[in-house]
Amino acid sequence: MTEEQETMDGVYTYQAGVGSACVWVFLTILGFVDNLLVIWSVILSRKLRTVTNVFVVNLCVADLWTCLSYPWMVVATVSQDGWPISETPCIIAAVQFHTGLGTRLYSLAAIAFNRFAITVTDETYKRLYSPGRVIAMVAATWAVPCTVTFLPLIFGVGELGYDDLHKSCTDKDDHTNGTEYSIIQFVCSFIVPLTIVVISYMALYILQKRRLATVDDQPSDAMEMTTREISSLEITIRDVSEMRSPPDQEQAITKNLFIVFCTFTLLVSPFFISLFMSTTHLFAVYGLTIVILNSCVNPIIYAVGHPHFKMVLSKIVRCRYSEIPDPSYCLESMNCRGNTSAEVN
């Protein structure tokens, strides 16, 4: 095979494409397993059923939705003579990739805003995060990316399907308005949610600093009362069942979710940057690989740093379901059936 035959339209060699495809297959399987474990842990433990974790689960669902597109990405990458079958599966995969990526970013934005919102009073928080409004927020994390994905296409801006240049199922760079479509995706699916996240965490940080400064300025005889007031306003879990956690645990949760955001941003940024680097298409391929990696790292971060997920996930992995704290009705039913079977045997 000559060098010209080995090179796929001057973008990357066929061997590099096959190597990337093998990595994608492994990451897809890992992403499915990791995210399903996180969702399963919320199903089994009532302790994890908080408002924040509603958005965490939504993030996992978006990861799973995006993972469904990766097998078709593999087909596109290893095909030497263009897309081998009907383009419909590739178009569906492109829709899954764009909507899933956008939903993941808006889910992170919803989590960041929730981390800031937990500093308000209980009454305000309950109004802001009533069950109906939480459902509306989750729906918005899907509605906005879907609108950003489909609305430009309706007006003839961009096209989804098999991109012959990058050998992938995304938006077609050779379309007349392909650049405009990439700009819309970059601004609406990356810059906007990223701005929400940065503002939310900055506001939370400033508020905490001010409260600590207020404590330092208080006379010693008023210090105890002020500390109690701050503890009552500081980060606490509020969910549908009115559960609470100590402030130090909530701060650990906030730090863990901030790490999730930072990791996601670092892994997604190369792909979005590559949308505007038309002279270095190989970078786009590697950027896509890094995006796929992101689908499986979030659950690992939860398992390592999230105080509640860490406990439940460890019990699930070791099959110690009876030791899961605050078991759900589903888990209690499973344990009852298991105990009944053991007694019969």
Secondary structure as UniProt FT lines:
FT   HELIX           3..6
FT   STRAND          7..8
FT   TURN            9..11
FT   STRAND          12..13
FT   HELIX           14..44
FT   HELIX           46..48
FT   HELIX           51..67
FT   TURN            68..69
FT   HELIX           70..78
FT   TURN            80..81
FT   HELIX           88..117
FT   TURN            118..119
FT   HELIX           122..128
FT   HELIX           131..154
FT   TURN            155..156
FT   STRAND          160..163
FT   TURN            164..167
FT   STRAND          168..171
FT   TURN            173..174
FT   TURN            176..177
FT   HELIX           178..186
FT   HELIX           187..191
FT   HELIX           192..217
FT   HELIX           220..233
FT   TURN            240..241
FT   HELIX           247..274
FT   TURN            275..276
FT   TURN            278..279
FT   HELIX           281..305
FT   HELIX           307..317
FT   TURN            318..319
FT   HELIX           321..323
FT   HELIX           329..344
//
